[in-house]
């Protein structure tokens, strides 16, 4: 594999996750829409909430790795080439970012920041 083709990664994820891939993508789009609506509603990023979400994001990346190891037929010791390690890093990064966005959004809508008027 001399070049990175996004369709190859999509095919790999489709093979590993099946129906759950599309369900997770739809949930991701809905979460992103809720995040953007929160940003428009509050007109700012709340730094304390963002830092708390980032700390939980580190754990979310690890959980994403465990989920991928569980659903795939191979483990981390089977990773041999650069594409395997790139995919492992990509899974961690997506888990981290998804957890940060989900946590920030949930915290924002459950306990909205009161504005000083």
C-alpha positions as CSV (number, residue, x, y, z in Angstrom):
1,X,0.0,0.0,0.0
2,X,1.9,3.0,-1.3
3,X,-0.8,5.6,-0.9
4,X,-3.5,6.4,1.6
5,X,-7.0,5.9,0.2
6,X,-9.9,6.9,2.5
7,X,-12.1,4.3,0.9
8,X,-9.7,1.6,2.1
9,X,-10.2,2.7,5.7
10,X,-14.0,2.9,5.2
11,X,-14.0,-0.6,3.8
12,X,-11.9,-1.9,6.8
13,X,-14.2,-0.2,9.3
14,X,-17.3,-1.5,7.4
15,X,-15.9,-5.0,7.6
16,X,-15.1,-4.8,11.3
17,X,-18.2,-2.9,12.5
18,X,-20.9,-3.7,9.9
19,X,-24.2,-1.9,10.7
20,X,-22.7,-0.3,13.8
21,X,-20.4,1.9,11.7
22,X,-23.3,3.7,10.1
23,X,-25.1,4.0,13.4
24,X,-22.0,5.6,15.0
25,X,-21.6,8.0,12.0
26,X,-25.2,9.2,12.4
27,X,-24.7,9.6,16.1
28,X,-21.5,11.6,15.4
29,X,-23.3,13.9,13.0
30,X,-26.1,14.5,15.5
31,X,-23.6,15.1,18.3
32,X,-21.7,17.6,16.1
33,X,-24.9,19.4,15.3
34,X,-25.8,19.7,19.1
35,X,-22.2,20.9,19.7
36,X,-22.5,23.7,17.1
37,X,-26.0,24.6,18.4
38,X,-24.5,24.9,21.9
39,X,-21.7,27.2,20.6
40,X,-24.2,29.4,18.8
41,X,-26.4,29.5,21.9
42,X,-23.6,30.4,24.3
43,X,-21.5,32.5,21.9
44,X,-18.3,31.3,23.6
45,X,-16.3,28.3,24.6
46,X,-16.3,27.7,28.3
47,X,-12.7,26.9,29.2
48,X,-13.4,25.0,32.4
49,X,-15.9,22.7,30.7
50,X,-13.5,22.2,27.7
51,X,-10.6,21.2,30.0
52,X,-12.8,18.7,31.8
53,X,-14.0,17.3,28.5
54,X,-10.4,17.0,27.2
55,X,-9.3,15.0,30.3
56,X,-12.2,12.6,29.7
57,X,-11.2,12.5,26.0
58,X,-7.9,10.8,26.9
59,X,-9.9,8.0,28.5
60,X,-12.3,8.0,25.5
61,X,-9.4,7.3,23.1
62,X,-8.3,4.3,25.2
63,X,-11.9,3.0,25.3
64,X,-12.1,3.3,21.5
65,X,-8.9,1.2,21.2
66,X,-10.4,-1.5,23.4
67,X,-13.6,-1.5,21.4
68,X,-11.7,-1.9,18.1
69,X,-9.6,-4.7,19.6
70,X,-12.7,-6.4,20.8
71,X,-14.6,-6.2,17.4
72,X,-11.6,-7.1,15.3
73,X,-10.0,-10.5,14.9
74,X,-6.5,-9.3,15.7
75,X,-4.9,-7.5,18.6
76,X,-2.3,-4.8,19.0
77,X,0.6,-7.3,18.8
78,X,-0.5,-8.2,15.3
79,X,0.1,-4.7,13.9
80,X,3.0,-5.0,11.6
81,X,3.1,-2.2,9.0
82,X,2.8,1.5,9.0
83,X,-0.9,1.3,7.9
84,X,-1.8,-0.8,10.9
85,X,-0.1,1.7,13.3
86,X,-1.7,4.6,11.4
87,X,-5.1,3.0,11.8
88,X,-4.5,2.4,15.6
89,X,-3.6,6.1,16.0
90,X,-6.6,7.1,13.9
91,X,-8.9,5.1,16.2
92,X,-7.4,6.6,19.3
93,X,-7.7,10.2,17.8
94,X,-11.3,9.7,16.7
95,X,-12.2,8.3,20.1
96,X,-10.5,11.2,21.9
97,X,-12.2,13.9,19.7
98,X,-15.6,12.2,19.8
99,X,-15.5,12.0,23.6
100,X,-14.4,15.6,24.0
101,X,-17.2,16.8,21.8
102,X,-19.8,14.6,23.4
103,X,-18.7,15.4,26.9
104,X,-18.6,19.2,26.3
105,X,-21.9,19.2,24.6
106,X,-23.6,17.1,27.3
107,X,-22.2,19.2,30.1
108,X,-23.2,22.4,28.3
109,X,-26.8,21.4,27.7
110,X,-27.3,19.8,31.1
111,X,-25.9,22.8,33.1
112,X,-26.0,25.8,30.9
113,X,-23.8,28.7,31.8
114,X,-25.7,31.7,33.1
115,X,-24.8,35.0,31.4
116,X,-23.9,38.1,33.4
117,X,-26.2,40.8,32.1
